[in-house]
Amino acid sequence: MSSKDRTASDNSMKDLFYSHSGNLIHKWDHYLDIYPTYLSQYRGRRPTILEIGVSHGGSIQLWKQFFGNDCQIFAIDINPECSRLEEEGVKIFIGSQADANFLNEVAHQIPDLDFVLDDGGHFMDQQSLSFEILFPKVKQGGQYIVEDTHTSYWPEFGGGLRKDGTFIEKSKALIDSLYNYHLFEGDNVRTDNITQNIESISFFDSMVIFQKRLRAQPFHKQIGKKTINPYVVPEIKKPKSLSERILAMFSKKQAEEIHPFVRNDGGIDEIK
Ligand SMILES: C[S@@+](CC[C@H](N)C(=O)[O-])C[C@H]1O[C@@H](n2cnc3c(N)ncnc32)[C@H](O)[C@@H]1O
């Protein structure tokens, strides 16, 4: 779905934003096209939300308008001034998203969440720690959204192109974890309760969205009548160089393990 289609099908968040006259909100315009794809499902369904980064409280007002006044909003900000913005249905915790004890305490006090939105300090350690502690609080089928991930490319936020430890590099590494069932023995990727519960990762300009759902071991299956002789990839026969021979020996070692494709084979129900 293109951004244009999305806007055509649900531009109400954009309309609400551009007609907003309440407390100050600060959003990139294109976020308002992306959010409805993931979040419209919660409209009128009293979602439970956690937003990191309150600022003037404008986004809290926008969420109330978009999801309904009876949604339950939890928010975090380092600025004690923000506690003035608490109101019915809005609980604000004052502390730093870079403080593990504080985040664990918040996590302990709040119910499971439909989605988390990290629009806080945008430093690498803040985004990473918050993700590790708060992703487990997201319900199955929910989302963990990190905004303004362009800071992963900005030195003043601890970023830099392909620099180790940025939130974007962390998110890229989590793509490998999505493929854990297709890897060979000894292939080293992160596999734990968090990675096992990431169903998909969507990368946008300045935003990363993690869709949460427990992944079971996948399997492939063939059903139906065979109709053609399958294409066989021709083996290229030519004298092998030393490096090619070493490579071939290494591949042979791998071939002795069960190939992941075989491991995930659900069999064939062939109709004659
Ligand atoms: C971009 S503003 C939030 C904007 C708001 N969500 C909106 O859409 O209008 C970022 C907020 O994060 C807060 N902040 C900065 N560092 C923080 C930290 N370490 N922990 C929690 N909040 C932090 C700032 O005080 C500020 O209010």
The ligand as an SDF file (V2000), in Angstrom:
LIG
                    3D

 27 29  0  0  0  0  0  0  0  0999 V2000
   10.0120   15.1210   21.0820 C   0  0  0  0  0  0  0  0  0  0  0  0
    9.4530   15.5390   22.6970 S   0  0  0  0  0  0  0  0  0  0  0  0
    7.9560   14.6350   22.8030 C   0  0  0  0  0  0  0  0  0  0  0  0
    6.9320   15.1770   21.8800 C   0  0  0  0  0  0  0  0  0  0  0  0
    5.5420   14.6520   22.0550 C   0  0  0  0  0  0  0  0  0  0  0  0
    5.4640   13.2180   22.0880 N   0  0  0  0  0  0  0  0  0  0  0  0
    4.7170   15.1840   20.8980 C   0  0  0  0  0  0  0  0  0  0  0  0
    4.4180   14.3920   19.9890 O   0  0  0  0  0  0  0  0  0  0  0  0
    4.3950   16.3660   20.8880 O   0  0  0  0  0  0  0  0  0  0  0  0
   10.5730   14.6360   23.6420 C   0  0  0  0  0  0  0  0  0  0  0  0
   10.3060   14.5770   25.1390 C   0  0  0  0  0  0  0  0  0  0  0  0
   11.1730   13.5950   25.6730 O   0  0  0  0  0  0  0  0  0  0  0  0
   11.5970   13.9970   26.9410 C   0  0  0  0  0  0  0  0  0  0  0  0
   12.8580   13.3330   27.2690 N   0  0  0  0  0  0  0  0  0  0  0  0
   14.1200   13.6820   26.9240 C   0  0  0  0  0  0  0  0  0  0  0  0
   15.0100   12.8310   27.4390 N   0  0  0  0  0  0  0  0  0  0  0  0
   14.2990   11.9110   28.1230 C   0  0  0  0  0  0  0  0  0  0  0  0
   14.6480   10.7660   28.9000 C   0  0  0  0  0  0  0  0  0  0  0  0
   15.9210   10.4060   29.0640 N   0  0  0  0  0  0  0  0  0  0  0  0
   13.6580   10.0550   29.4660 N   0  0  0  0  0  0  0  0  0  0  0  0
   12.3700   10.4100   29.3140 C   0  0  0  0  0  0  0  0  0  0  0  0
   11.9740   11.4850   28.6050 N   0  0  0  0  0  0  0  0  0  0  0  0
   12.9260   12.2180   28.0090 C   0  0  0  0  0  0  0  0  0  0  0  0
   11.7070   15.5130   26.8590 C   0  0  0  0  0  0  0  0  0  0  0  0
   11.5870   16.0970   28.1360 O   0  0  0  0  0  0  0  0  0  0  0  0
   10.5700   15.8460   25.9200 C   0  0  0  0  0  0  0  0  0  0  0  0
    9.4200   16.2260   26.6460 O   0  0  0  0  0  0  0  0  0  0  0  0
  1  2  1  0
  2  3  1  0
  2 10  1  0
  3  4  1  0
  4  5  1  0
  5  6  1  0
  5  7  1  0
  7  8  2  0
  7  9  1  0
 10 11  1  0
 11 12  1  0
 11 26  1  0
 12 13  1  0
 13 14  1  0
 13 24  1  0
 14 15  1  0
 14 23  1  0
 15 16  2  0
 16 17  1  0
 17 18  1  0
 17 23  2  0
 18 19  1  0
 18 20  2  0
 20 21  1  0
 21 22  2  0
 22 23  1  0
 24 25  1  0
 24 26  1  0
 26 27  1  0
M  CHG  2   2   1   9  -1
M  END
$$$$
